[in-house]
Amino acid sequence: MEPLRSQNIMIGGHRTSMRLEPSMWDALEDIGRREGLTVNRLCTQIKERIEEQARRRGIDPDDADVTLTSAVRVFIASYYRRACTEDGHLRAGHGGSDPFVGTPFDLPASGEAEGVKTAIAASSGYQAPNPALPGPVRSGLDA
């Protein structure tokens, strides 16, 4: 894990600063690339959305209890959750009783060189499920 990183962004033509984890900045840039938007434009649209949601609830946007930074984090998580599929989870090695594999929280096995396991998982983008570990509970639809 790395400390929060401040970065200046333009929201509706006004410069502001936001502090996010480096992985959140990376995700925001990835989403922007995929959607054909700059980080500034994407953040402006997020701010416009939270303001419109407040207005629709009858709240003055300046009085809404939602920060842009919090809204950006929720947006990123929601964006990627919508993209999740069972096939994608399997390709990522999910369901093998170690949800931290390939994440910044992955720890090398005892005696393993620092970072090797994480580097391999990150570079390959795929880790086959370990048949020795119990798999996810499946419904009859998965048969």
C-alpha positions in Angstrom: 0.0 0.0 0.0 1.1 3.5 -0.7 0.1 6.8 0.9 -2.5 9.0 -0.5 -1.3 11.2 -3.4 -2.6 14.7 -4.0 -3.2 15.7 -7.6 -4.6 18.9 -9.1 -7.7 18.5 -11.3 -10.0 20.9 -13.1 -13.6 20.7 -12.2 -15.8 22.8 -14.4 -12.9 25.1 -15.2 -11.8 25.5 -11.6 -8.7 24.0 -10.2 -9.0 21.9 -7.1 -6.9 19.2 -5.4 -8.0 15.7 -4.6 -6.2 13.1 -2.5 -6.6 9.5 -3.6 -4.6 6.2 -3.3 -2.3 5.7 -6.3 -4.4 2.7 -7.4 -7.5 4.9 -7.4 -5.7 7.4 -9.6 -4.7 4.5 -11.9 -8.3 3.3 -12.0 -9.6 6.7 -12.8 -7.2 7.1 -15.7 -8.1 3.6 -17.0 -11.8 4.4 -16.9 -11.2 7.7 -18.6 -9.2 6.0 -21.4 -11.9 3.4 -21.8 -14.7 6.0 -21.9 -12.8 8.5 -24.0 -12.7 11.1 -21.2 -9.9 13.0 -19.5 -9.7 12.6 -15.7 -10.7 16.2 -15.4 -13.8 15.7 -17.5 -14.7 12.4 -15.7 -14.4 14.1 -12.3 -16.4 17.1 -13.6 -19.2 14.7 -14.7 -19.1 12.9 -11.3 -19.5 16.3 -9.5 -22.3 17.2 -11.8 -24.1 13.9 -11.0 -23.8 14.3 -7.3 -25.1 17.9 -7.5 -28.0 16.7 -9.6 -28.8 13.9 -7.2 -28.8 16.4 -4.3 -31.2 18.7 -6.3 -33.5 15.8 -7.0 -33.7 15.0 -3.3 -34.5 18.6 -2.6 -31.1 19.4 -1.1 -28.9 22.4 -2.0 -25.8 20.8 -3.6 -23.6 22.9 -1.4 -25.3 21.4 1.7 -25.1 17.8 0.4 -23.0 15.6 2.7 -21.0 14.0 -0.2 -17.4 14.9 -1.0 -16.0 14.6 -4.5 -13.3 12.3 -3.3 -15.7 9.9 -1.7 -17.9 10.1 -4.8 -15.0 9.3 -7.0 -14.1 6.2 -4.9 -17.7 5.0 -5.0 -17.9 5.6 -8.8 -14.7 3.6 -9.4 -15.9 0.6 -7.3 -19.3 0.7 -9.0 -17.8 1.0 -12.5 -15.7 -2.1 -12.0 -18.5 -4.0 -10.2 -20.7 -3.6 -13.2 -17.9 -5.1 -15.3 -17.5 -8.2 -13.1 -18.6 -11.5 -14.6 -18.2 -15.1 -13.3 -15.8 -15.8 -16.1 -13.7 -12.7 -15.2 -13.6 -13.8 -11.6 -12.4 -17.2 -12.5 -9.7 -15.8 -14.8 -8.6 -13.5 -12.0 -8.2 -16.5 -9.6 -11.1 -15.4 -7.4 -12.9 -18.0 -5.3 -9.8 -19.9 -4.2 -10.0 -18.8 -0.6 -7.5 -16.0 -1.0 -9.2 -12.8 -2.1 -5.9 -10.9 -1.8 -4.1 -12.7 -4.7 -3.0 -10.1 -7.3 -4.0 -7.1 -5.1 -1.8 -4.7 -3.2 -2.5 -6.7 -0.1 -1.0 -10.0 -1.5 1.8 -11.3 0.8 4.6 -13.5 -0.5 4.6 -17.0 0.9 7.1 -17.8 3.7 10.6 -18.0 2.2 9.5 -16.5 -1.1 11.4 -13.5 -2.4 9.6 -10.2 -1.6 7.2 -9.2 -4.3 7.8 -12.2 -6.6 4.3 -13.7 -6.2 2.6 -10.3 -6.6 4.7 -9.5 -9.7 3.8 -12.8 -11.3 0.1 -12.4 -10.6 0.1 -8.8 -11.8 2.0 -9.5 -15.0 0.0 -12.5 -16.0 -3.4 -11.2 -15.1 -4.5 -14.8 -14.6 -4.1 -17.3 -11.9 -5.7 -20.7 -12.3 -7.7 -21.7 -9.3 -5.9 -24.1 -6.9 -7.8 -27.4 -7.0 -6.5 -28.2 -3.5 -8.5 -25.3 -2.2 -12.3 -25.3 -1.8 -13.9 -23.5 -4.6 -16.8 -21.1 -4.5 -20.3 -22.3 -3.7 -22.0 -22.8 -7.0 -25.7 -22.9 -7.9 -27.2 -25.5 -10.2 -27.0 -22.9 -13.0 -23.2 -23.3 -13.1 -23.2 -27.0 -13.9 
